[in-house]
């Protein structure tokens, strides 16, 4: 695909990065870190390549949802 050799280490790197980029829960990150032989802090430091804007996006979405619910309490977003 990219001309890069696919190795177990590269697969591990891709999986951990994908996992963090898709907002895994803290318990899921702890499980992944355990399986990879890292602490959750080391896993985040090594594999979390999101920009600060990407890291804050879930927080912004949650705040927007709370504001929307407070402004329109009768509307449902289910």
C-alpha positions as CSV (number, residue, x, y, z in Angstrom):
1,X,0.0,0.0,0.0
2,X,2.5,2.6,1.1
3,X,5.7,0.7,0.3
4,X,6.4,0.4,4.0
5,X,7.2,-3.0,5.3
6,X,4.5,-4.3,7.6
7,X,6.0,-5.5,10.9
8,X,4.5,-6.5,14.2
9,X,5.9,-3.3,15.7
10,X,4.2,-1.1,13.0
11,X,0.9,-2.9,13.5
12,X,1.2,-2.3,17.3
13,X,1.9,1.4,16.6
14,X,-1.0,1.7,14.2
15,X,-3.4,0.0,16.6
16,X,-2.4,2.0,19.7
17,X,-2.6,5.3,17.7
18,X,-6.0,4.4,16.3
19,X,-7.3,3.4,19.7
20,X,-6.3,6.7,21.2
21,X,-7.6,8.8,18.3
22,X,-11.0,7.2,18.7
23,X,-11.6,8.3,22.3
24,X,-11.1,5.0,24.1
25,X,-12.2,5.0,27.7
26,X,-9.6,5.1,30.5
27,X,-10.3,1.5,31.4
28,X,-9.8,0.5,27.8
29,X,-6.6,2.4,27.6
30,X,-5.4,0.8,30.9
31,X,-6.2,-2.7,29.4
32,X,-4.3,-1.9,26.1
33,X,-1.4,-0.5,28.1
34,X,-1.2,-3.7,30.2
35,X,-1.3,-5.8,27.1
36,X,1.5,-3.8,25.5
37,X,3.6,-3.8,28.7
38,X,3.2,-0.1,29.3
39,X,1.6,2.1,31.9
40,X,-1.3,4.1,30.6
41,X,0.8,7.3,30.9
42,X,3.6,5.8,28.8
43,X,1.1,4.6,26.3
44,X,-0.4,8.0,25.9
45,X,3.0,9.7,25.7
46,X,4.3,7.3,23.1
47,X,1.3,6.9,20.8
48,X,-1.0,9.8,21.2
49,X,-0.3,12.0,18.2
50,X,-3.5,14.1,18.2
51,X,-3.1,17.8,18.1
52,X,-4.3,19.9,21.0
53,X,-7.4,20.9,19.0
54,X,-8.2,17.3,18.3
55,X,-7.8,16.5,22.0
56,X,-10.2,19.2,23.1
57,X,-12.9,18.4,20.5
58,X,-14.8,15.8,22.6
59,X,-14.9,18.3,25.4
60,X,-16.3,21.0,23.1
61,X,-18.9,18.6,21.8
62,X,-20.0,17.7,25.3
63,X,-20.3,21.3,26.3
64,X,-22.3,22.2,23.2
65,X,-24.6,19.3,23.9
66,X,-25.2,20.4,27.5
67,X,-25.9,24.0,26.3
68,X,-28.3,22.7,23.7
69,X,-30.1,20.6,26.3
70,X,-30.3,23.6,28.7
71,X,-31.7,25.9,26.0
72,X,-34.1,23.3,24.6
73,X,-35.0,20.9,27.5
74,X,-38.1,19.5,25.6
75,X,-36.1,18.4,22.5
76,X,-34.6,15.0,22.4
77,X,-31.4,14.1,20.6
78,X,-31.8,10.3,20.9
